[in-house]
Amino acid sequence: MGKVKITQSRSDIKRPETQQRTLRALGLGRLNKSIEVELTPQIAGMIQKVNHLVTVKEL
């Protein structure tokens, strides 16, 4: 599996609680905050759940 860079591009205000918790579990929570993680099936599922709030780049 490769590494990906995930950046929060939209706010989680007025989003369902499950989406807010998913962002926190990824290590995000503020706009333009980025993390680099190994792309595992679990991370891919989390990205898919909040794909409208984040941008993803492969490294």
PDBQT receptor file of N, H, CA, C and O in Angstrom, charges set to zero:
ATOM      1  N   MET A   1       0.835  -1.184   0.000  1.00  0.00    +0.000 N 
ATOM      2  CA  MET A   1       0.000   0.000   0.000  1.00  0.00    +0.000 C 
ATOM      3  C   MET A   1       0.879   1.246   0.000  1.00  0.00    +0.000 C 
ATOM      4  O   MET A   1       1.978   1.239   0.555  1.00  0.00    +0.000 OA
ATOM      5  N   GLY A   2       0.392   2.309  -0.621  1.00  0.00    +0.000 N 
ATOM      6  H   GLY A   2      -0.500   2.315  -1.072  1.00  0.00    +0.000 HD
ATOM      7  CA  GLY A   2       1.134   3.558  -0.686  1.00  0.00    +0.000 C 
ATOM      8  C   GLY A   2       0.704   4.518   0.403  1.00  0.00    +0.000 C 
ATOM      9  O   GLY A   2      -0.219   4.253   1.173  1.00  0.00    +0.000 OA
ATOM     10  N   LYS A   3       1.401   5.639   0.442  1.00  0.00    +0.000 N 
ATOM     11  H   LYS A   3       2.151   5.853  -0.183  1.00  0.00    +0.000 HD
ATOM     12  CA  LYS A   3       1.049   6.685   1.400  1.00  0.00    +0.000 C 
ATOM     13  C   LYS A   3       0.181   7.715   0.694  1.00  0.00    +0.000 C 
ATOM     14  O   LYS A   3       0.299   7.921  -0.514  1.00  0.00    +0.000 OA
ATOM     15  N   VAL A   4      -0.685   8.355   1.457  1.00  0.00    +0.000 N 
ATOM     16  H   VAL A   4      -0.781   8.187   2.438  1.00  0.00    +0.000 HD
ATOM     17  CA  VAL A   4      -1.536   9.416   0.941  1.00  0.00    +0.000 C 
ATOM     18  C   VAL A   4      -1.479  10.613   1.885  1.00  0.00    +0.000 C 
ATOM     19  O   VAL A   4      -1.233  10.474   3.083  1.00  0.00    +0.000 OA
ATOM     20  N   LYS A   5      -1.713  11.782   1.314  1.00  0.00    +0.000 N 
ATOM     21  H   LYS A   5      -1.913  11.894   0.341  1.00  0.00    +0.000 HD
ATOM     22  CA  LYS A   5      -1.800  13.007   2.101  1.00  0.00    +0.000 C 
ATOM     23  C   LYS A   5      -3.260  13.439   2.085  1.00  0.00    +0.000 C 
ATOM     24  O   LYS A   5      -3.837  13.658   1.021  1.00  0.00    +0.000 OA
ATOM     25  N   ILE A   6      -3.852  13.561   3.267  1.00  0.00    +0.000 N 
ATOM     26  H   ILE A   6      -3.383  13.383   4.132  1.00  0.00    +0.000 HD
ATOM     27  CA  ILE A   6      -5.258  13.932   3.412  1.00  0.00    +0.000 C 
ATOM     28  C   ILE A   6      -5.320  15.329   4.008  1.00  0.00    +0.000 C 
ATOM     29  O   ILE A   6      -4.718  15.593   5.048  1.00  0.00    +0.000 OA
ATOM     30  N   THR A   7      -6.049  16.224   3.348  1.00  0.00    +0.000 N 
ATOM     31  H   THR A   7      -6.538  16.009   2.503  1.00  0.00    +0.000 HD
ATOM     32  CA  THR A   7      -6.203  17.595   3.807  1.00  0.00    +0.000 C 
ATOM     33  C   THR A   7      -7.684  17.896   3.968  1.00  0.00    +0.000 C 
ATOM     34  O   THR A   7      -8.481  17.619   3.072  1.00  0.00    +0.000 OA
ATOM     35  N   GLN A   8      -8.051  18.463   5.113  1.00  0.00    +0.000 N 
ATOM     36  H   GLN A   8      -7.404  18.688   5.841  1.00  0.00    +0.000 HD
ATOM     37  CA  GLN A   8      -9.444  18.848   5.319  1.00  0.00    +0.000 C 
ATOM     38  C   GLN A   8      -9.688  20.144   4.563  1.00  0.00    +0.000 C 
ATOM     39  O   GLN A   8      -9.041  21.155   4.837  1.00  0.00    +0.000 OA
ATOM     40  N   SER A   9     -10.619  20.121   3.612  1.00  0.00    +0.000 N 
ATOM     41  H   SER A   9     -11.144  19.299   3.390  1.00  0.00    +0.000 HD
ATOM     42  CA  SER A   9     -10.870  21.279   2.767  1.00  0.00    +0.000 C 
ATOM     43  C   SER A   9     -12.204  21.971   3.062  1.00  0.00    +0.000 C 
ATOM     44  O   SER A   9     -12.422  23.108   2.643  1.00  0.00    +0.000 OA
ATOM     45  N   ARG A  10     -13.095  21.286   3.783  1.00  0.00    +0.000 N 
ATOM     46  H   ARG A  10     -12.918  20.362   4.124  1.00  0.00    +0.000 HD
ATOM     47  CA  ARG A  10     -14.374  21.879   4.137  1.00  0.00    +0.000 C 
ATOM     48  C   ARG A  10     -14.653  21.658   5.619  1.00  0.00    +0.000 C 
ATOM     49  O   ARG A  10     -14.135  20.724   6.230  1.00  0.00    +0.000 OA
ATOM     50  N   SER A  11     -15.473  22.528   6.181  1.00  0.00    +0.000 N 
ATOM     51  H   SER A  11     -15.894  23.287   5.685  1.00  0.00    +0.000 HD
ATOM     52  CA  SER A  11     -15.785  22.488   7.599  1.00  0.00    +0.000 C 
ATOM     53  C   SER A  11     -16.712  21.331   7.942  1.00  0.00    +0.000 C 
ATOM     54  O   SER A  11     -17.479  20.859   7.102  1.00  0.00    +0.000 OA
ATOM     55  N   ASP A  12     -16.629  20.885   9.186  1.00  0.00    +0.000 N 
ATOM     56  H   ASP A  12     -16.006  21.269   9.868  1.00  0.00    +0.000 HD
ATOM     57  CA  ASP A  12     -17.528  19.824   9.647  1.00  0.00    +0.000 C 
ATOM     58  C   ASP A  12     -18.713  20.378  10.444  1.00  0.00    +0.000 C 
ATOM     59  O   ASP A  12     -19.453  19.613  11.063  1.00  0.00    +0.000 OA
ATOM     60  N   ILE A  13     -18.894  21.688  10.434  1.00  0.00    +0.000 N 
ATOM     61  H   ILE A  13     -18.293  22.309   9.931  1.00  0.00    +0.000 HD
ATOM     62  CA  ILE A  13     -20.036  22.300  11.109  1.00  0.00    +0.000 C 
ATOM     63  C   ILE A  13     -21.316  21.877  10.392  1.00  0.00    +0.000 C 
ATOM     64  O   ILE A  13     -21.374  21.866   9.162  1.00  0.00    +0.000 OA
ATOM     65  N   LYS A  14     -22.331  21.533  11.163  1.00  0.00    +0.000 N 
ATOM     66  H   LYS A  14     -22.284  21.541  12.162  1.00  0.00    +0.000 HD
ATOM     67  CA  LYS A  14     -23.632  21.074  10.663  1.00  0.00    +0.000 C 
ATOM     68  C   LYS A  14     -23.529  19.782   9.866  1.00  0.00    +0.000 C 
ATOM     69  O   LYS A  14     -24.332  19.547   8.963  1.00  0.00    +0.000 OA
ATOM     70  N   ARG A  15     -22.562  18.953  10.184  1.00  0.00    +0.000 N 
ATOM     71  H   ARG A  15     -21.910  19.144  10.918  1.00  0.00    +0.000 HD
ATOM     72  CA  ARG A  15     -22.433  17.628   9.572  1.00  0.00    +0.000 C 
ATOM     73  C   ARG A  15     -22.870  16.593  10.601  1.00  0.00    +0.000 C 
ATOM     74  O   ARG A  15     -22.840  16.868  11.801  1.00  0.00    +0.000 OA
ATOM     75  N   PRO A  16     -23.272  15.415  10.155  1.00  0.00    +0.000 N 
ATOM     76  CA  PRO A  16     -23.658  14.379  11.121  1.00  0.00    +0.000 C 
ATOM     77  C   PRO A  16     -22.504  14.027  12.072  1.00  0.00    +0.000 C 
ATOM     78  O   PRO A  16     -21.330  14.129  11.716  1.00  0.00    +0.000 OA
ATOM     79  N   GLU A  17     -22.865  13.621  13.263  1.00  0.00    +0.000 N 
ATOM     80  H   GLU A  17     -23.819  13.538  13.552  1.00  0.00    +0.000 HD
ATOM     81  CA  GLU A  17     -21.879  13.282  14.299  1.00  0.00    +0.000 C 
ATOM     82  C   GLU A  17     -20.904  12.212  13.820  1.00  0.00    +0.000 C 
ATOM     83  O   GLU A  17     -19.723  12.266  14.163  1.00  0.00    +0.000 OA
ATOM     84  N   THR A  18     -21.367  11.245  13.038  1.00  0.00    +0.000 N 
ATOM     85  H   THR A  18     -22.326  11.201  12.759  1.00  0.00    +0.000 HD
ATOM     86  CA  THR A  18     -20.482  10.176  12.573  1.00  0.00    +0.000 C 
ATOM     87  C   THR A  18     -19.389  10.721  11.658  1.00  0.00    +0.000 C 
ATOM     88  O   THR A  18     -18.253  10.250  11.702  1.00  0.00    +0.000 OA
ATOM     89  N   GLN A  19     -19.727  11.714  10.827  1.00  0.00    +0.000 N 
ATOM     90  H   GLN A  19     -20.650  12.096  10.791  1.00  0.00    +0.000 HD
ATOM     91  CA  GLN A  19     -18.716  12.317   9.960  1.00  0.00    +0.000 C 
ATOM     92  C   GLN A  19     -17.717  13.129  10.778  1.00  0.00    +0.000 C 
ATOM     93  O   GLN A  19     -16.522  13.108  10.483  1.00  0.00    +0.000 OA
ATOM     94  N   GLN A  20     -18.177  13.833  11.787  1.00  0.00    +0.000 N 
ATOM     95  H   GLN A  20     -19.148  13.850  12.027  1.00  0.00    +0.000 HD
ATOM     96  CA  GLN A  20     -17.282  14.593  12.658  1.00  0.00    +0.000 C 
ATOM     97  C   GLN A  20     -16.324  13.654  13.383  1.00  0.00    +0.000 C 
ATOM     98  O   GLN A  20     -15.135  13.952  13.501  1.00  0.00    +0.000 OA
ATOM     99  N   ARG A  21     -16.831  12.527  13.869  1.00  0.00    +0.000 N 
ATOM    100  H   ARG A  21     -17.796  12.285  13.773  1.00  0.00    +0.000 HD
ATOM    101  CA  ARG A  21     -15.977  11.562  14.560  1.00  0.00    +0.000 C 
ATOM    102  C   ARG A  21     -14.968  10.923  13.625  1.00  0.00    +0.000 C 
ATOM    103  O   ARG A  21     -13.843  10.627  14.030  1.00  0.00    +0.000 OA
ATOM    104  N   THR A  22     -15.361  10.709  12.374  1.00  0.00    +0.000 N 
ATOM    105  H   THR A  22     -16.274  10.949  12.045  1.00  0.00    +0.000 HD
ATOM    106  CA  THR A  22     -14.443  10.134  11.393  1.00  0.00    +0.000 C 
ATOM    107  C   THR A  22     -13.284  11.091  11.128  1.00  0.00    +0.000 C 
ATOM    108  O   THR A  22     -12.134  10.662  11.037  1.00  0.00    +0.000 OA
ATOM    109  N   LEU A  23     -13.581  12.389  11.004  1.00  0.00    +0.000 N 
ATOM    110  H   LEU A  23     -14.515  12.738  11.078  1.00  0.00    +0.000 HD
ATOM    111  CA  LEU A  23     -12.510  13.368  10.818  1.00  0.00    +0.000 C 
ATOM    112  C   LEU A  23     -11.559  13.375  12.009  1.00  0.00    +0.000 C 
ATOM    113  O   LEU A  23     -10.342  13.439  11.833  1.00  0.00    +0.000 OA
ATOM    114  N   ARG A  24     -12.110  13.310  13.223  1.00  0.00    +0.000 N 
ATOM    115  H   ARG A  24     -13.098  13.257  13.366  1.00  0.00    +0.000 HD
ATOM    116  CA  ARG A  24     -11.261  13.298  14.419  1.00  0.00    +0.000 C 
ATOM    117  C   ARG A  24     -10.399  12.039  14.453  1.00  0.00    +0.000 C 
ATOM    118  O   ARG A  24      -9.232  12.093  14.841  1.00  0.00    +0.000 OA
ATOM    119  N   ALA A  25     -10.971  10.912  14.048  1.00  0.00    +0.000 N 
ATOM    120  H   ALA A  25     -11.919  10.869  13.733  1.00  0.00    +0.000 HD
ATOM    121  CA  ALA A  25     -10.230   9.653  14.049  1.00  0.00    +0.000 C 
ATOM    122  C   ALA A  25      -9.090   9.690  13.030  1.00  0.00    +0.000 C 
ATOM    123  O   ALA A  25      -8.055   9.053  13.229  1.00  0.00    +0.000 OA
ATOM    124  N   LEU A  26      -9.279  10.427  11.953  1.00  0.00    +0.000 N 
ATOM    125  H   LEU A  26     -10.119  10.944  11.791  1.00  0.00    +0.000 HD
ATOM    126  CA  LEU A  26      -8.212  10.579  10.962  1.00  0.00    +0.000 C 
ATOM    127  C   LEU A  26      -7.123  11.534  11.445  1.00  0.00    +0.000 C 
ATOM    128  O   LEU A  26      -6.025  11.561  10.889  1.00  0.00    +0.000 OA
ATOM    129  N   GLY A  27      -7.427  12.316  12.478  1.00  0.00    +0.000 N 
ATOM    130  H   GLY A  27      -8.319  12.295  12.930  1.00  0.00    +0.000 HD
ATOM    131  CA  GLY A  27      -6.451  13.275  12.980  1.00  0.00    +0.000 C 
ATOM    132  C   GLY A  27      -6.663  14.667  12.428  1.00  0.00    +0.000 C 
ATOM    133  O   GLY A  27      -5.779  15.519  12.510  1.00  0.00    +0.000 OA
ATOM    134  N   LEU A  28      -7.844  14.897  11.862  1.00  0.00    +0.000 N 
ATOM    135  H   LEU A  28      -8.562  14.205  11.795  1.00  0.00    +0.000 HD
ATOM    136  CA  LEU A  28      -8.162  16.213  11.313  1.00  0.00    +0.000 C 
ATOM    137  C   LEU A  28      -9.109  16.929  12.261  1.00  0.00    +0.000 C 
ATOM    138  O   LEU A  28      -9.424  16.406  13.330  1.00  0.00    +0.000 OA
ATOM    139  N   GLY A  29      -9.564  18.109  11.890  1.00  0.00    +0.000 N 
ATOM    140  H   GLY A  29      -9.309  18.534  11.022  1.00  0.00    +0.000 HD
ATOM    141  CA  GLY A  29     -10.487  18.837  12.743  1.00  0.00    +0.000 C 
ATOM    142  C   GLY A  29     -10.470  20.321  12.471  1.00  0.00    +0.000 C 
ATOM    143  O   GLY A  29     -11.373  21.045  12.893  1.00  0.00    +0.000 OA
ATOM    144  N   ARG A  30      -9.443  20.787  11.764  1.00  0.00    +0.000 N 
ATOM    145  H   ARG A  30      -8.710  20.199  11.422  1.00  0.00    +0.000 HD
ATOM    146  CA  ARG A  30      -9.358  22.200  11.390  1.00  0.00    +0.000 C 
ATOM    147  C   ARG A  30      -9.181  22.282   9.883  1.00  0.00    +0.000 C 
ATOM    148  O   ARG A  30      -8.625  21.375   9.265  1.00  0.00    +0.000 OA
ATOM    149  N   LEU A  31      -9.654  23.365   9.301  1.00  0.00    +0.000 N 
ATOM    150  H   LEU A  31     -10.106  24.102   9.803  1.00  0.00    +0.000 HD
ATOM    151  CA  LEU A  31      -9.489  23.557   7.868  1.00  0.00    +0.000 C 
ATOM    152  C   LEU A  31      -8.010  23.624   7.498  1.00  0.00    +0.000 C 
ATOM    153  O   LEU A  31      -7.198  24.186   8.234  1.00  0.00    +0.000 OA
ATOM    154  N   ASN A  32      -7.679  23.053   6.369  1.00  0.00    +0.000 N 
ATOM    155  H   ASN A  32      -8.339  22.597   5.771  1.00  0.00    +0.000 HD
ATOM    156  CA  ASN A  32      -6.327  23.037   5.798  1.00  0.00    +0.000 C 
ATOM    157  C   ASN A  32      -5.319  22.247   6.622  1.00  0.00    +0.000 C 
ATOM    158  O   ASN A  32      -4.119  22.341   6.366  1.00  0.00    +0.000 OA
ATOM    159  N   LYS A  33      -5.767  21.483   7.590  1.00  0.00    +0.000 N 
ATOM    160  H   LYS A  33      -6.742  21.406   7.798  1.00  0.00    +0.000 HD
ATOM    161  CA  LYS A  33      -4.863  20.610   8.327  1.00  0.00    +0.000 C 
ATOM    162  C   LYS A  33      -4.615  19.358   7.492  1.00  0.00    +0.000 C 
ATOM    163  O   LYS A  33      -5.547  18.804   6.910  1.00  0.00    +0.000 OA
ATOM    164  N   SER A  34      -3.359  18.910   7.433  1.00  0.00    +0.000 N 
ATOM    165  H   SER A  34      -2.602  19.360   7.907  1.00  0.00    +0.000 HD
ATOM    166  CA  SER A  34      -3.006  17.758   6.608  1.00  0.00    +0.000 C 
ATOM    167  C   SER A  34      -2.337  16.683   7.440  1.00  0.00    +0.000 C 
ATOM    168  O   SER A  34      -1.691  16.958   8.451  1.00  0.00    +0.000 OA
ATOM    169  N   ILE A  35      -2.511  15.448   6.986  1.00  0.00    +0.000 N 
ATOM    170  H   ILE A  35      -3.036  15.225   6.165  1.00  0.00    +0.000 HD
ATOM    171  CA  ILE A  35      -1.828  14.311   7.592  1.00  0.00    +0.000 C 
ATOM    172  C   ILE A  35      -1.339  13.410   6.468  1.00  0.00    +0.000 C 
ATOM    173  O   ILE A  35      -1.904  13.406   5.374  1.00  0.00    +0.000 OA
ATOM    174  N   GLU A  36      -0.287  12.649   6.742  1.00  0.00    +0.000 N 
ATOM    175  H   GLU A  36       0.173  12.652   7.630  1.00  0.00    +0.000 HD
ATOM    176  CA  GLU A  36       0.211  11.646   5.815  1.00  0.00    +0.000 C 
ATOM    177  C   GLU A  36       0.073  10.292   6.491  1.00  0.00    +0.000 C 
ATOM    178  O   GLU A  36       0.596  10.074   7.584  1.00  0.00    +0.000 OA
ATOM    179  N   VAL A  37      -0.637   9.385   5.828  1.00  0.00    +0.000 N 
ATOM    180  H   VAL A  37      -1.061   9.562   4.940  1.00  0.00    +0.000 HD
ATOM    181  CA  VAL A  37      -0.886   8.067   6.398  1.00  0.00    +0.000 C 
ATOM    182  C   VAL A  37      -0.701   6.996   5.338  1.00  0.00    +0.000 C 
ATOM    183  O   VAL A  37      -0.759   7.264   4.138  1.00  0.00    +0.000 OA
ATOM    184  N   GLU A  38      -0.479   5.784   5.809  1.00  0.00    +0.000 N 
ATOM    185  H   GLU A  38      -0.433   5.567   6.784  1.00  0.00    +0.000 HD
ATOM    186  CA  GLU A  38      -0.421   4.614   4.927  1.00  0.00    +0.000 C 
ATOM    187  C   GLU A  38      -1.854   4.279   4.497  1.00  0.00    +0.000 C 
ATOM    188  O   GLU A  38      -2.762   4.254   5.328  1.00  0.00    +0.000 OA
ATOM    189  N   LEU A  39      -2.051   4.026   3.217  1.00  0.00    +0.000 N 
ATOM    190  H   LEU A  39      -1.313   4.047   2.542  1.00  0.00    +0.000 HD
ATOM    191  CA  LEU A  39      -3.395   3.739   2.708  1.00  0.00    +0.000 C 
ATOM    192  C   LEU A  39      -3.729   2.274   2.964  1.00  0.00    +0.000 C 
ATOM    193  O   LEU A  39      -3.281   1.383   2.242  1.00  0.00    +0.000 OA
ATOM    194  N   THR A  40      -4.519   2.045   3.996  1.00  0.00    +0.000 N 
ATOM    195  H   THR A  40      -4.883   2.769   4.582  1.00  0.00    +0.000 HD
ATOM    196  CA  THR A  40      -5.001   0.709   4.342  1.00  0.00    +0.000 C 
ATOM    197  C   THR A  40      -6.492   0.647   4.015  1.00  0.00    +0.000 C 
ATOM    198  O   THR A  40      -7.100   1.690   3.777  1.00  0.00    +0.000 OA
ATOM    199  N   PRO A  41      -7.090  -0.521   3.997  1.00  0.00    +0.000 N 
ATOM    200  CA  PRO A  41      -8.532  -0.604   3.747  1.00  0.00    +0.000 C 
ATOM    201  C   PRO A  41      -9.357   0.204   4.763  1.00  0.00    +0.000 C 
ATOM    202  O   PRO A  41     -10.394   0.767   4.413  1.00  0.00    +0.000 OA
ATOM    203  N   GLN A  42      -8.898   0.258   6.006  1.00  0.00    +0.000 N 
ATOM    204  H   GLN A  42      -8.055  -0.199   6.290  1.00  0.00    +0.000 HD
ATOM    205  CA  GLN A  42      -9.623   1.012   7.027  1.00  0.00    +0.000 C 
ATOM    206  C   GLN A  42      -9.577   2.510   6.734  1.00  0.00    +0.000 C 
ATOM    207  O   GLN A  42     -10.597   3.194   6.824  1.00  0.00    +0.000 OA
ATOM    208  N   ILE A  43      -8.405   3.014   6.386  1.00  0.00    +0.000 N 
ATOM    209  H   ILE A  43      -7.577   2.458   6.313  1.00  0.00    +0.000 HD
ATOM    210  CA  ILE A  43      -8.257   4.434   6.068  1.00  0.00    +0.000 C 
ATOM    211  C   ILE A  43      -9.035   4.768   4.805  1.00  0.00    +0.000 C 
ATOM    212  O   ILE A  43      -9.659   5.827   4.727  1.00  0.00    +0.000 OA
ATOM    213  N   ALA A  44      -9.007   3.872   3.804  1.00  0.00    +0.000 N 
ATOM    214  H   ALA A  44      -8.500   3.012   3.867  1.00  0.00    +0.000 HD
ATOM    215  CA  ALA A  44      -9.750   4.106   2.565  1.00  0.00    +0.000 C 
ATOM    216  C   ALA A  44     -11.246   4.221   2.846  1.00  0.00    +0.000 C 
ATOM    217  O   ALA A  44     -11.924   5.055   2.246  1.00  0.00    +0.000 OA
ATOM    218  N   GLY A  45     -11.761   3.403   3.742  1.00  0.00    +0.000 N 
ATOM    219  H   GLY A  45     -11.210   2.725   4.229  1.00  0.00    +0.000 HD
ATOM    220  CA  GLY A  45     -13.170   3.479   4.106  1.00  0.00    +0.000 C 
ATOM    221  C   GLY A  45     -13.506   4.780   4.808  1.00  0.00    +0.000 C 
ATOM    222  O   GLY A  45     -14.572   5.352   4.581  1.00  0.00    +0.000 OA
ATOM    223  N   MET A  46     -12.608   5.250   5.658  1.00  0.00    +0.000 N 
ATOM    224  H   MET A  46     -11.742   4.784   5.842  1.00  0.00    +0.000 HD
ATOM    225  CA  MET A  46     -12.826   6.517   6.356  1.00  0.00    +0.000 C 
ATOM    226  C   MET A  46     -12.810   7.683   5.365  1.00  0.00    +0.000 C 
ATOM    227  O   MET A  46     -13.609   8.613   5.471  1.00  0.00    +0.000 OA
ATOM    228  N   ILE A  47     -11.888   7.616   4.401  1.00  0.00    +0.000 N 
ATOM    229  H   ILE A  47     -11.240   6.860   4.315  1.00  0.00    +0.000 HD
ATOM    230  CA  ILE A  47     -11.816   8.661   3.384  1.00  0.00    +0.000 C 
ATOM    231  C   ILE A  47     -13.097   8.682   2.559  1.00  0.00    +0.000 C 
ATOM    232  O   ILE A  47     -13.620   9.752   2.250  1.00  0.00    +0.000 OA
ATOM    233  N   GLN A  48     -13.594   7.521   2.208  1.00  0.00    +0.000 N 
ATOM    234  H   GLN A  48     -13.169   6.652   2.460  1.00  0.00    +0.000 HD
ATOM    235  CA  GLN A  48     -14.811   7.434   1.411  1.00  0.00    +0.000 C 
ATOM    236  C   GLN A  48     -16.004   8.030   2.150  1.00  0.00    +0.000 C 
ATOM    237  O   GLN A  48     -16.890   8.622   1.534  1.00  0.00    +0.000 OA
ATOM    238  N   LYS A  49     -16.022   7.873   3.459  1.00  0.00    +0.000 N 
ATOM    239  H   LYS A  49     -15.302   7.392   3.959  1.00  0.00    +0.000 HD
ATOM    240  CA  LYS A  49     -17.141   8.372   4.257  1.00  0.00    +0.000 C 
ATOM    241  C   LYS A  49     -17.176   9.903   4.309  1.00  0.00    +0.000 C 
ATOM    242  O   LYS A  49     -18.252  10.496   4.391  1.00  0.00    +0.000 OA
ATOM    243  N   VAL A  50     -16.002  10.544   4.262  1.00  0.00    +0.000 N 
ATOM    244  H   VAL A  50     -15.128  10.062   4.195  1.00  0.00    +0.000 HD
ATOM    245  CA  VAL A  50     -15.946  12.012   4.355  1.00  0.00    +0.000 C 
ATOM    246  C   VAL A  50     -15.275  12.617   3.118  1.00  0.00    +0.000 C 
ATOM    247  O   VAL A  50     -14.646  13.672   3.208  1.00  0.00    +0.000 OA
ATOM    248  N   ASN A  51     -15.405  11.954   1.967  1.00  0.00    +0.000 N 
ATOM    249  H   ASN A  51     -15.916  11.098   1.893  1.00  0.00    +0.000 HD
ATOM    250  CA  ASN A  51     -14.696  12.415   0.771  1.00  0.00    +0.000 C 
ATOM    251  C   ASN A  51     -15.140  13.799   0.307  1.00  0.00    +0.000 C 
ATOM    252  O   ASN A  51     -14.396  14.464  -0.413  1.00  0.00    +0.000 OA
ATOM    253  N   HIS A  52     -16.322  14.247   0.694  1.00  0.00    +0.000 N 
ATOM    254  H   HIS A  52     -16.927  13.706   1.279  1.00  0.00    +0.000 HD
ATOM    255  CA  HIS A  52     -16.795  15.577   0.319  1.00  0.00    +0.000 C 
ATOM    256  C   HIS A  52     -16.197  16.670   1.209  1.00  0.00    +0.000 C 
ATOM    257  O   HIS A  52     -16.371  17.856   0.930  1.00  0.00    +0.000 OA
ATOM    258  N   LEU A  53     -15.499  16.281   2.271  1.00  0.00    +0.000 N 
ATOM    259  H   LEU A  53     -15.357  15.318   2.498  1.00  0.00    +0.000 HD
ATOM    260  CA  LEU A  53     -14.896  17.250   3.194  1.00  0.00    +0.000 C 
ATOM    261  C   LEU A  53     -13.375  17.305   3.081  1.00  0.00    +0.000 C 
ATOM    262  O   LEU A  53     -12.755  18.216   3.629  1.00  0.00    +0.000 OA
ATOM    263  N   VAL A  54     -12.766  16.360   2.388  1.00  0.00    +0.000 N 
ATOM    264  H   VAL A  54     -13.270  15.620   1.942  1.00  0.00    +0.000 HD
ATOM    265  CA  VAL A  54     -11.305  16.270   2.326  1.00  0.00    +0.000 C 
ATOM    266  C   VAL A  54     -10.826  16.179   0.879  1.00  0.00    +0.000 C 
ATOM    267  O   VAL A  54     -11.585  15.852  -0.034  1.00  0.00    +0.000 OA
ATOM    268  N   THR A  55      -9.533  16.482   0.703  1.00  0.00    +0.000 N 
ATOM    269  H   THR A  55      -8.917  16.748   1.445  1.00  0.00    +0.000 HD
ATOM    270  CA  THR A  55      -8.867  16.220  -0.574  1.00  0.00    +0.000 C 
ATOM    271  C   THR A  55      -7.746  15.232  -0.301  1.00  0.00    +0.000 C 
ATOM    272  O   THR A  55      -7.108  15.283   0.750  1.00  0.00    +0.000 OA
ATOM    273  N   VAL A  56      -7.507  14.331  -1.250  1.00  0.00    +0.000 N 
ATOM    274  H   VAL A  56      -8.025  14.289  -2.104  1.00  0.00    +0.000 HD
ATOM    275  CA  VAL A  56      -6.537  13.260  -1.062  1.00  0.00    +0.000 C 
ATOM    276  C   VAL A  56      -5.546  13.287  -2.215  1.00  0.00    +0.000 C 
ATOM    277  O   VAL A  56      -5.931  13.370  -3.382  1.00  0.00    +0.000 OA
ATOM    278  N   LYS A  57      -4.252  13.217  -1.869  1.00  0.00    +0.000 N 
ATOM    279  H   LYS A  57      -3.939  13.150  -0.921  1.00  0.00    +0.000 HD
ATOM    280  CA  LYS A  57      -3.192  13.144  -2.873  1.00  0.00    +0.000 C 
ATOM    281  C   LYS A  57      -2.322  11.945  -2.571  1.00  0.00    +0.000 C 
ATOM    282  O   LYS A  57      -1.985  11.691  -1.415  1.00  0.00    +0.000 OA
ATOM    283  N   GLU A  58      -1.952  11.200  -3.613  1.00  0.00    +0.000 N 
ATOM    284  H   GLU A  58      -2.226  11.406  -4.552  1.00  0.00    +0.000 HD
ATOM    285  CA  GLU A  58      -1.035  10.086  -3.430  1.00  0.00    +0.000 C 
ATOM    286  C   GLU A  58       0.381  10.608  -3.377  1.00  0.00    +0.000 C 
ATOM    287  O   GLU A  58       0.731  11.546  -4.093  1.00  0.00    +0.000 OA
ATOM    288  N   LEU A  59       1.196  10.007  -2.533  1.00  0.00    +0.000 N 
ATOM    289  H   LEU A  59       0.912   9.245  -1.951  1.00  0.00    +0.000 HD
ATOM    290  CA  LEU A  59       2.597  10.403  -2.422  1.00  0.00    +0.000 C 
ATOM    291  C   LEU A  59       3.494   9.418  -3.107  1.00  0.00    +0.000 C 
ATOM    292  O   LEU A  59       4.713   9.593  -3.114  1.00  0.00    +0.000 OA
TER     293      LEU A  59
